[in-house]
Amino acid sequence: MSRLEKTIQKKSKRRKLRFISKVLFILFMSINLMVCIFIVDKNAKMMLGKETYSIQPVIRDIQMFINVKVGYINGITKGLLAQFNK
């Protein structure tokens, strides 16, 4: 096997390992985030009480905010596309 072939093999192995490590990192960080959110939610319920602490209104507000912003961006995008399609 020539040096060039060995170098190409090493680079392809490194790329595979980098990809696998990135995927695993994202997976582990997502799991970590979910666990942290669960712990914070549990502690907030314990400290504030179940009737005081309710996350549903917060989620609804965030959804409405995201919908407004996506609609705004969608309108701008459609306007720009209409200008280029003339």
Biopython code that builds the backbone (N, CA, C, O; Angstrom):
import numpy as np
from Bio.PDB.StructureBuilder import StructureBuilder

atoms = [
    (1, "MET", "N", (0.844, -1.170, 0.000)),
    (1, "MET", "CA", (0.000, 0.000, 0.000)),
    (1, "MET", "C", (0.899, 1.246, 0.000)),
    (1, "MET", "O", (1.855, 1.335, 0.770)),
    (2, "SER", "N", (0.587, 2.160, -0.838)),
    (2, "SER", "CA", (1.415, 3.352, -0.931)),
    (2, "SER", "C", (1.082, 4.335, 0.190)),
    (2, "SER", "O", (0.089, 4.194, 0.903)),
    (3, "ARG", "N", (1.940, 5.318, 0.313)),
    (3, "ARG", "CA", (1.720, 6.337, 1.351)),
    (3, "ARG", "C", (0.441, 7.110, 1.095)),
    (3, "ARG", "O", (-0.292, 7.454, 2.023)),
    (4, "LEU", "N", (0.186, 7.376, -0.169)),
    (4, "LEU", "CA", (-1.012, 8.130, -0.529)),
    (4, "LEU", "C", (-2.276, 7.371, -0.116)),
    (4, "LEU", "O", (-3.208, 7.971, 0.418)),
    (5, "GLU", "N", (-2.314, 6.078, -0.355)),
    (5, "GLU", "CA", (-3.472, 5.274, 0.022)),
    (5, "GLU", "C", (-3.632, 5.223, 1.543)),
    (5, "GLU", "O", (-4.749, 5.283, 2.056)),
    (6, "LYS", "N", (-2.513, 5.113, 2.257)),
    (6, "LYS", "CA", (-2.575, 5.104, 3.719)),
    (6, "LYS", "C", (-3.106, 6.426, 4.251)),
    (6, "LYS", "O", (-3.916, 6.460, 5.177)),
    (7, "THR", "N", (-2.635, 7.513, 3.651)),
    (7, "THR", "CA", (-3.089, 8.840, 4.073)),
    (7, "THR", "C", (-4.584, 8.997, 3.826)),
    (7, "THR", "O", (-5.308, 9.516, 4.675)),
    (8, "ILE", "N", (-5.038, 8.552, 2.672)),
    (8, "ILE", "CA", (-6.462, 8.646, 2.348)),
    (8, "ILE", "C", (-7.283, 7.810, 3.326)),
    (8, "ILE", "O", (-8.340, 8.249, 3.779)),
    (9, "GLN", "N", (-6.808, 6.615, 3.653)),
    (9, "GLN", "CA", (-7.503, 5.767, 4.622)),
    (9, "GLN", "C", (-7.576, 6.421, 6.001)),
    (9, "GLN", "O", (-8.626, 6.406, 6.644)),
    (10, "LYS", "N", (-6.463, 6.994, 6.451)),
    (10, "LYS", "CA", (-6.443, 7.651, 7.756)),
    (10, "LYS", "C", (-7.426, 8.823, 7.800)),
    (10, "LYS", "O", (-8.139, 9.006, 8.787)),
    (11, "LYS", "N", (-7.459, 9.616, 6.721)),
    (11, "LYS", "CA", (-8.366, 10.756, 6.684)),
    (11, "LYS", "C", (-9.820, 10.318, 6.702)),
    (11, "LYS", "O", (-10.651, 10.936, 7.368)),
    (12, "SER", "N", (-10.129, 9.254, 5.975)),
    (12, "SER", "CA", (-11.519, 8.784, 5.974)),
    (12, "SER", "C", (-11.911, 8.245, 7.344)),
    (12, "SER", "O", (-13.047, 8.434, 7.778)),
    (13, "LYS", "N", (-10.986, 7.576, 8.032)),
    (13, "LYS", "CA", (-11.267, 7.095, 9.388)),
    (13, "LYS", "C", (-11.492, 8.262, 10.335)),
    (13, "LYS", "O", (-12.395, 8.227, 11.171)),
    (14, "ARG", "N", (-10.666, 9.299, 10.203)),
    (14, "ARG", "CA", (-10.824, 10.481, 11.063)),
    (14, "ARG", "C", (-12.170, 11.154, 10.832)),
    (14, "ARG", "O", (-12.837, 11.564, 11.782)),
    (15, "ARG", "N", (-12.571, 11.266, 9.551)),
    (15, "ARG", "CA", (-13.859, 11.882, 9.243)),
    (15, "ARG", "C", (-14.999, 11.091, 9.861)),
    (15, "ARG", "O", (-15.928, 11.667, 10.428)),
    (16, "LYS", "N", (-14.927, 9.780, 9.752)),
    (16, "LYS", "CA", (-15.966, 8.937, 10.348)),
    (16, "LYS", "C", (-16.010, 9.112, 11.859)),
    (16, "LYS", "O", (-17.085, 9.246, 12.443)),
    (17, "LEU", "N", (-14.842, 9.110, 12.488)),
    (17, "LEU", "CA", (-14.801, 9.276, 13.942)),
    (17, "LEU", "C", (-15.307, 10.650, 14.359)),
    (17, "LEU", "O", (-16.008, 10.769, 15.364)),
    (18, "ARG", "N", (-14.964, 11.681, 13.610)),
    (18, "ARG", "CA", (-15.455, 13.023, 13.927)),
    (18, "ARG", "C", (-16.967, 13.086, 13.819)),
    (18, "ARG", "O", (-17.639, 13.652, 14.681)),
    (19, "PHE", "N", (-17.500, 12.496, 12.748)),
    (19, "PHE", "CA", (-18.949, 12.505, 12.568)),
    (19, "PHE", "C", (-19.633, 11.759, 13.703)),
    (19, "PHE", "O", (-20.605, 12.252, 14.276)),
    (20, "ILE", "N", (-19.134, 10.585, 14.028)),
    (20, "ILE", "CA", (-19.726, 9.786, 15.101)),
    (20, "ILE", "C", (-19.627, 10.533, 16.431)),
    (20, "ILE", "O", (-20.580, 10.545, 17.210)),
    (21, "SER", "N", (-18.478, 11.155, 16.689)),
    (21, "SER", "CA", (-18.325, 11.882, 17.953)),
    (21, "SER", "C", (-19.256, 13.096, 18.014)),
    (21, "SER", "O", (-19.781, 13.409, 19.083)),
    (22, "LYS", "N", (-19.467, 13.778, 16.898)),
    (22, "LYS", "CA", (-20.391, 14.911, 16.888)),
    (22, "LYS", "C", (-21.818, 14.459, 17.152)),
    (22, "LYS", "O", (-22.551, 15.097, 17.907)),
    (23, "VAL", "N", (-22.208, 13.356, 16.528)),
    (23, "VAL", "CA", (-23.562, 12.841, 16.735)),
    (23, "VAL", "C", (-23.749, 12.426, 18.194)),
    (23, "VAL", "O", (-24.774, 12.736, 18.800)),
    (24, "LEU", "N", (-22.770, 11.732, 18.753)),
    (24, "LEU", "CA", (-22.866, 11.315, 20.148)),
    (24, "LEU", "C", (-22.899, 12.518, 21.086)),
    (24, "LEU", "O", (-23.640, 12.515, 22.069)),
    (25, "PHE", "N", (-22.100, 13.550, 20.790)),
    (25, "PHE", "CA", (-22.088, 14.748, 21.615)),
    (25, "PHE", "C", (-23.464, 15.409, 21.617)),
    (25, "PHE", "O", (-23.974, 15.779, 22.675)),
    (26, "ILE", "N", (-24.060, 15.556, 20.445)),
    (26, "ILE", "CA", (-25.383, 16.170, 20.353)),
    (26, "ILE", "C", (-26.411, 15.333, 21.097)),
    (26, "ILE", "O", (-27.274, 15.876, 21.786)),
    (27, "LEU", "N", (-26.324, 14.018, 20.963)),
    (27, "LEU", "CA", (-27.254, 13.132, 21.650)),
    (27, "LEU", "C", (-27.123, 13.259, 23.162)),
    (27, "LEU", "O", (-28.126, 13.395, 23.863)),
    (28, "PHE", "N", (-25.894, 13.214, 23.669)),
    (28, "PHE", "CA", (-25.689, 13.313, 25.114)),
    (28, "PHE", "C", (-26.073, 14.685, 25.654)),
    (28, "PHE", "O", (-26.617, 14.780, 26.755)),
    (29, "MET", "N", (-25.805, 15.738, 24.908)),
    (29, "MET", "CA", (-26.191, 17.067, 25.373)),
    (29, "MET", "C", (-27.713, 17.223, 25.385)),
    (29, "MET", "O", (-28.258, 17.889, 26.266)),
    (30, "SER", "N", (-28.396, 16.619, 24.424)),
    (30, "SER", "CA", (-29.860, 16.669, 24.417)),
    (30, "SER", "C", (-30.425, 15.930, 25.619)),
    (30, "SER", "O", (-31.355, 16.408, 26.267)),
    (31, "ILE", "N", (-29.867, 14.770, 25.916)),
    (31, "ILE", "CA", (-30.314, 14.012, 27.089)),
    (31, "ILE", "C", (-30.045, 14.811, 28.361)),
    (31, "ILE", "O", (-30.893, 14.868, 29.252)),
    (32, "ASN", "N", (-28.880, 15.420, 28.444)),
    (32, "ASN", "CA", (-28.526, 16.241, 29.605)),
    (32, "ASN", "C", (-29.501, 17.406, 29.764)),
    (32, "ASN", "O", (-29.933, 17.712, 30.875)),
    (33, "LEU", "N", (-29.843, 18.049, 28.661)),
    (33, "LEU", "CA", (-30.788, 19.164, 28.704)),
    (33, "LEU", "C", (-32.155, 18.711, 29.198)),
    (33, "LEU", "O", (-32.782, 19.393, 30.008)),
    (34, "MET", "N", (-32.620, 17.559, 28.714)),
    (34, "MET", "CA", (-33.918, 17.049, 29.157)),
    (34, "MET", "C", (-33.913, 16.743, 30.653)),
    (34, "MET", "O", (-34.883, 17.037, 31.352)),
    (35, "VAL", "N", (-32.841, 16.162, 31.137)),
    (35, "VAL", "CA", (-32.748, 15.854, 32.565)),
    (35, "VAL", "C", (-32.735, 17.141, 33.383)),
    (35, "VAL", "O", (-33.401, 17.228, 34.415)),
    (36, "CYS", "N", (-31.989, 18.131, 32.932)),
    (36, "CYS", "CA", (-31.935, 19.408, 33.655)),
    (36, "CYS", "C", (-33.295, 20.091, 33.681)),
    (36, "CYS", "O", (-33.699, 20.629, 34.712)),
    (37, "ILE", "N", (-33.997, 20.075, 32.566)),
    (37, "ILE", "CA", (-35.326, 20.683, 32.521)),
    (37, "ILE", "C", (-36.270, 19.953, 33.474)),
    (37, "ILE", "O", (-37.060, 20.587, 34.172)),
    (38, "PHE", "N", (-36.190, 18.631, 33.504)),
    (38, "PHE", "CA", (-37.030, 17.858, 34.418)),
    (38, "PHE", "C", (-36.731, 18.220, 35.867)),
    (38, "PHE", "O", (-37.648, 18.383, 36.672)),
    (39, "ILE", "N", (-35.456, 18.345, 36.199)),
    (39, "ILE", "CA", (-35.072, 18.673, 37.584)),
    (39, "ILE", "C", (-35.551, 20.070, 37.963)),
    (39, "ILE", "O", (-36.074, 20.267, 39.059)),
    (40, "VAL", "N", (-35.380, 21.038, 37.072)),
    (40, "VAL", "CA", (-35.829, 22.406, 37.351)),
    (40, "VAL", "C", (-37.343, 22.442, 37.501)),
    (40, "VAL", "O", (-37.865, 23.107, 38.396)),
    (41, "ASP", "N", (-38.047, 21.733, 36.633)),
    (41, "ASP", "CA", (-39.504, 21.696, 36.707)),
    (41, "ASP", "C", (-39.964, 21.080, 38.029)),
    (41, "ASP", "O", (-40.882, 21.587, 38.674)),
    (42, "LYS", "N", (-39.327, 20.001, 38.418)),
    (42, "LYS", "CA", (-39.683, 19.323, 39.675)),
    (42, "LYS", "C", (-39.425, 20.233, 40.880)),
    (42, "LYS", "O", (-40.256, 20.323, 41.783)),
    (43, "ASN", "N", (-38.269, 20.907, 40.890)),
    (43, "ASN", "CA", (-37.940, 21.791, 42.007)),
    (43, "ASN", "C", (-38.868, 23.008, 42.060)),
    (43, "ASN", "O", (-39.238, 23.468, 43.140)),
    (44, "ALA", "N", (-39.239, 23.521, 40.887)),
    (44, "ALA", "CA", (-40.154, 24.667, 40.874)),
    (44, "ALA", "C", (-41.517, 24.268, 41.414)),
    (44, "ALA", "O", (-42.149, 25.033, 42.143)),
    (45, "LYS", "N", (-41.971, 23.076, 41.059)),
    (45, "LYS", "CA", (-43.262, 22.617, 41.598)),
    (45, "LYS", "C", (-43.194, 22.435, 43.106)),
    (45, "LYS", "O", (-44.148, 22.753, 43.816)),
    (46, "MET", "N", (-42.064, 21.923, 43.599)),
    (46, "MET", "CA", (-41.924, 21.727, 45.050)),
    (46, "MET", "C", (-41.892, 23.071, 45.777)),
    (46, "MET", "O", (-42.525, 23.220, 46.823)),
    (47, "MET", "N", (-41.173, 24.036, 45.242)),
    (47, "MET", "CA", (-41.013, 25.316, 45.939)),
    (47, "MET", "C", (-42.274, 26.168, 45.857)),
    (47, "MET", "O", (-42.667, 26.774, 46.855)),
    (48, "LEU", "N", (-42.916, 26.228, 44.698)),
    (48, "LEU", "CA", (-44.050, 27.123, 44.509)),
    (48, "LEU", "C", (-45.394, 26.471, 44.786)),
    (48, "LEU", "O", (-46.378, 27.158, 45.060)),
    (49, "GLY", "N", (-45.435, 25.167, 44.717)),
    (49, "GLY", "CA", (-46.707, 24.468, 44.887)),
    (49, "GLY", "C", (-47.340, 24.207, 43.529)),
    (49, "GLY", "O", (-47.115, 24.945, 42.569)),
    (50, "LYS", "N", (-48.122, 23.162, 43.465)),
    (50, "LYS", "CA", (-48.704, 22.770, 42.177)),
    (50, "LYS", "C", (-49.714, 23.779, 41.659)),
    (50, "LYS", "O", (-49.823, 23.973, 40.448)),
    (51, "GLU", "N", (-50.451, 24.423, 42.545)),
    (51, "GLU", "CA", (-51.471, 25.361, 42.069)),
    (51, "GLU", "C", (-50.859, 26.693, 41.625)),
    (51, "GLU", "O", (-51.431, 27.371, 40.772)),
    (52, "THR", "N", (-49.718, 27.076, 42.180)),
    (52, "THR", "CA", (-49.065, 28.329, 41.800)),
    (52, "THR", "C", (-48.238, 28.162, 40.534)),
    (52, "THR", "O", (-48.266, 29.007, 39.639)),
    (53, "TYR", "N", (-47.512, 27.071, 40.474)),
    (53, "TYR", "CA", (-46.608, 26.845, 39.345)),
    (53, "TYR", "C", (-47.340, 26.095, 38.249)),
    (53, "TYR", "O", (-47.776, 24.960, 38.440)),
    (54, "SER", "N", (-47.468, 26.732, 37.118)),
    (54, "SER", "CA", (-48.076, 26.090, 35.954)),
    (54, "SER", "C", (-47.296, 26.513, 34.723)),
    (54, "SER", "O", (-47.175, 27.705, 34.443)),
    (55, "ILE", "N", (-46.769, 25.555, 33.992)),
    (55, "ILE", "CA", (-45.935, 25.867, 32.840)),
    (55, "ILE", "C", (-46.750, 26.034, 31.559)),
    (55, "ILE", "O", (-46.237, 26.551, 30.566)),
    (56, "GLN", "N", (-48.002, 25.607, 31.568)),
    (56, "GLN", "CA", (-48.816, 25.674, 30.356)),
    (56, "GLN", "C", (-48.999, 27.099, 29.820)),
    (56, "GLN", "O", (-48.872, 27.286, 28.610)),
    (57, "PRO", "N", (-49.287, 28.109, 30.639)),
    (57, "PRO", "CA", (-49.393, 29.469, 30.096)),
    (57, "PRO", "C", (-48.079, 29.955, 29.482)),
    (57, "PRO", "O", (-48.088, 30.677, 28.485)),
    (58, "VAL", "N", (-46.968, 29.565, 30.069)),
    (58, "VAL", "CA", (-45.664, 29.970, 29.538)),
    (58, "VAL", "C", (-45.455, 29.350, 28.161)),
    (58, "VAL", "O", (-44.978, 30.012, 27.239)),
    (59, "ILE", "N", (-45.815, 28.077, 28.028)),
    (59, "ILE", "CA", (-45.656, 27.394, 26.746)),
    (59, "ILE", "C", (-46.554, 28.036, 25.687)),
    (59, "ILE", "O", (-46.130, 28.218, 24.545)),
    (60, "ARG", "N", (-47.790, 28.379, 26.058)),
    (60, "ARG", "CA", (-48.700, 29.035, 25.112)),
    (60, "ARG", "C", (-48.144, 30.387, 24.654)),
    (60, "ARG", "O", (-48.215, 30.717, 23.471)),
    (61, "ASP", "N", (-47.594, 31.164, 25.584)),
    (61, "ASP", "CA", (-47.011, 32.453, 25.225)),
    (61, "ASP", "C", (-45.836, 32.284, 24.268)),
    (61, "ASP", "O", (-45.701, 33.040, 23.306)),
    (62, "ILE", "N", (-44.996, 31.303, 24.528)),
    (62, "ILE", "CA", (-43.845, 31.057, 23.654)),
    (62, "ILE", "C", (-44.313, 30.611, 22.267)),
    (62, "ILE", "O", (-43.748, 31.031, 21.257)),
    (63, "GLN", "N", (-45.344, 29.762, 22.216)),
    (63, "GLN", "CA", (-45.879, 29.318, 20.928)),
    (63, "GLN", "C", (-46.439, 30.487, 20.130)),
    (63, "GLN", "O", (-46.198, 30.596, 18.928)),
    (64, "MET", "N", (-47.183, 31.355, 20.795)),
    (64, "MET", "CA", (-47.742, 32.516, 20.096)),
    (64, "MET", "C", (-46.637, 33.424, 19.589)),
    (64, "MET", "O", (-46.715, 33.920, 18.465)),
    (65, "PHE", "N", (-45.609, 33.652, 20.397)),
    (65, "PHE", "CA", (-44.489, 34.484, 19.988)),
    (65, "PHE", "C", (-43.790, 33.899, 18.757)),
    (65, "PHE", "O", (-43.483, 34.620, 17.808)),
    (66, "ILE", "N", (-43.543, 32.585, 18.782)),
    (66, "ILE", "CA", (-42.882, 31.925, 17.651)),
    (66, "ILE", "C", (-43.761, 31.999, 16.404)),
    (66, "ILE", "O", (-43.255, 32.255, 15.311)),
    (67, "ASN", "N", (-45.065, 31.779, 16.550)),
    (67, "ASN", "CA", (-45.969, 31.848, 15.400)),
    (67, "ASN", "C", (-45.974, 33.242, 14.780)),
    (67, "ASN", "O", (-45.985, 33.373, 13.556)),
    (68, "VAL", "N", (-45.966, 34.282, 15.612)),
    (68, "VAL", "CA", (-45.944, 35.650, 15.098)),
    (68, "VAL", "C", (-44.656, 35.909, 14.321)),
    (68, "VAL", "O", (-44.689, 36.471, 13.226)),
    (69, "LYS", "N", (-43.525, 35.499, 14.887)),
    (69, "LYS", "CA", (-42.244, 35.744, 14.224)),
    (69, "LYS", "C", (-42.121, 34.941, 12.937)),
    (69, "LYS", "O", (-41.618, 35.454, 11.938)),
    (70, "VAL", "N", (-42.574, 33.689, 12.944)),
    (70, "VAL", "CA", (-42.509, 32.865, 11.727)),
    (70, "VAL", "C", (-43.416, 33.454, 10.659)),
    (70, "VAL", "O", (-43.048, 33.482, 9.485)),
    (71, "GLY", "N", (-44.590, 33.922, 11.044)),
    (71, "GLY", "CA", (-45.488, 34.563, 10.085)),
    (71, "GLY", "C", (-44.872, 35.819, 9.483)),
    (71, "GLY", "O", (-45.003, 36.070, 8.285)),
    (72, "TYR", "N", (-44.206, 36.599, 10.313)),
    (72, "TYR", "CA", (-43.539, 37.814, 9.838)),
    (72, "TYR", "C", (-42.438, 37.470, 8.838)),
    (72, "TYR", "O", (-42.341, 38.087, 7.777)),
    (73, "ILE", "N", (-41.615, 36.494, 9.179)),
    (73, "ILE", "CA", (-40.524, 36.078, 8.289)),
    (73, "ILE", "C", (-41.088, 35.469, 7.011)),
    (73, "ILE", "O", (-40.543, 35.682, 5.928)),
    (74, "ASN", "N", (-42.170, 34.717, 7.131)),
    (74, "ASN", "CA", (-42.803, 34.114, 5.963)),
    (74, "ASN", "C", (-43.313, 35.198, 5.016)),
    (74, "ASN", "O", (-43.159, 35.078, 3.800)),
    (75, "GLY", "N", (-43.915, 36.248, 5.557)),
    (75, "GLY", "CA", (-44.401, 37.351, 4.731)),
    (75, "GLY", "C", (-43.269, 38.058, 4.003)),
    (75, "GLY", "O", (-43.393, 38.374, 2.819)),
    (76, "ILE", "N", (-42.172, 38.309, 4.698)),
    (76, "ILE", "CA", (-41.020, 38.957, 4.076)),
    (76, "ILE", "C", (-40.442, 38.077, 2.980)),
    (76, "ILE", "O", (-40.088, 38.567, 1.908)),
    (77, "THR", "N", (-40.345, 36.788, 3.242)),
    (77, "THR", "CA", (-39.789, 35.854, 2.259)),
    (77, "THR", "C", (-40.657, 35.794, 1.014)),
    (77, "THR", "O", (-40.140, 35.804, -0.104)),
    (78, "LYS", "N", (-41.966, 35.734, 1.195)),
    (78, "LYS", "CA", (-42.870, 35.715, 0.038)),
    (78, "LYS", "C", (-42.746, 36.992, -0.776)),
    (78, "LYS", "O", (-42.780, 36.952, -2.006)),
    (79, "GLY", "N", (-42.602, 38.124, -0.099)),
    (79, "GLY", "CA", (-42.423, 39.404, -0.803)),
    (79, "GLY", "C", (-41.141, 39.422, -1.619)),
    (79, "GLY", "O", (-41.139, 39.865, -2.767)),
    (80, "LEU", "N", (-40.069, 38.949, -1.038)),
    (80, "LEU", "CA", (-38.802, 38.917, -1.770)),
    (80, "LEU", "C", (-38.856, 37.962, -2.951)),
    (80, "LEU", "O", (-38.340, 38.272, -4.025)),
    (81, "LEU", "N", (-39.480, 36.801, -2.761)),
    (81, "LEU", "CA", (-39.588, 35.851, -3.858)),
    (81, "LEU", "C", (-40.463, 36.392, -4.983)),
    (81, "LEU", "O", (-40.193, 36.139, -6.158)),
    (82, "ALA", "N", (-41.513, 37.139, -4.628)),
    (82, "ALA", "CA", (-42.381, 37.733, -5.634)),
    (82, "ALA", "C", (-41.624, 38.766, -6.456)),
    (82, "ALA", "O", (-41.877, 38.906, -7.652)),
    (83, "GLN", "N", (-40.700, 39.490, -5.834)),
    (83, "GLN", "CA", (-39.916, 40.487, -6.576)),
    (83, "GLN", "C", (-38.977, 39.822, -7.568)),
    (83, "GLN", "O", (-38.773, 40.337, -8.667)),
    (84, "PHE", "N", (-38.407, 38.696, -7.199)),
    (84, "PHE", "CA", (-37.470, 38.014, -8.080)),
    (84, "PHE", "C", (-38.160, 37.208, -9.175)),
    (84, "PHE", "O", (-37.548, 36.926, -10.205)),
    (85, "ASN", "N", (-39.409, 36.835, -8.973)),
    (85, "ASN", "CA", (-40.124, 36.041, -9.960)),
    (85, "ASN", "C", (-40.786, 36.885, -11.042)),
    (85, "ASN", "O", (-41.377, 36.333, -11.970)),
    (86, "LYS", "N", (-40.702, 38.188, -10.946)),
    (86, "LYS", "CA", (-41.321, 39.071, -11.964)),
    (86, "LYS", "C", (-40.632, 38.975, -13.268)),
    (86, "LYS", "O", (-41.024, 39.646, -14.223)),
]
sb = StructureBuilder()
sb.init_structure("model")
sb.init_model(0)
sb.init_chain("A")
sb.init_seg("    ")
for serial, (resi, resn, name, xyz) in enumerate(atoms, 1):
    if name == "N":
        sb.init_residue(resn, " ", resi, " ")
    sb.init_atom(name, np.array(xyz, "f"), 0.0, 1.0, " ", f" {name:<3s}", serial, name[0])
structure = sb.get_structure()
